[in-house]
Amino acid sequence: SQYSQLVNLENQEFAKLKANAENAAQKLEERQRLKATLEDRIAKIENSSGAKFFKGEYGGLVKEYKTLVKALDEEIKSLSRTVENYEAVESLKGGN
């Protein structure tokens, strides 16, 4: 029947959304760990006792780290949105 086909189609689309959200959640976790590692490195360099020396030697590196952290923030935001969208659909579907 047409109803069965529609239900089947809905389930297939939901399965795709779920797989995409699971993938996004895994990437999100990885990106958050990477961001924390980079922020830790930045703090260690900026707070070192030889900060003036490090600023000259590692200033460019810190700048690159900060640029990478900013890019990670954007990716984290996008991945979070994917997971949140799936959770909203899941709650509408009834958690099946």
Secondary structure, DSSP 8 states (H G I E B T S, - for coil): -HHHHHHHHHHHHHHHHHHHHHHHHHHHHHHHHHHHHHHHHHHHHHTSTTHHHHHHHHHHHHHHHHHHHHHHHHHHHHHHHHHHHHHHHHHHHT--
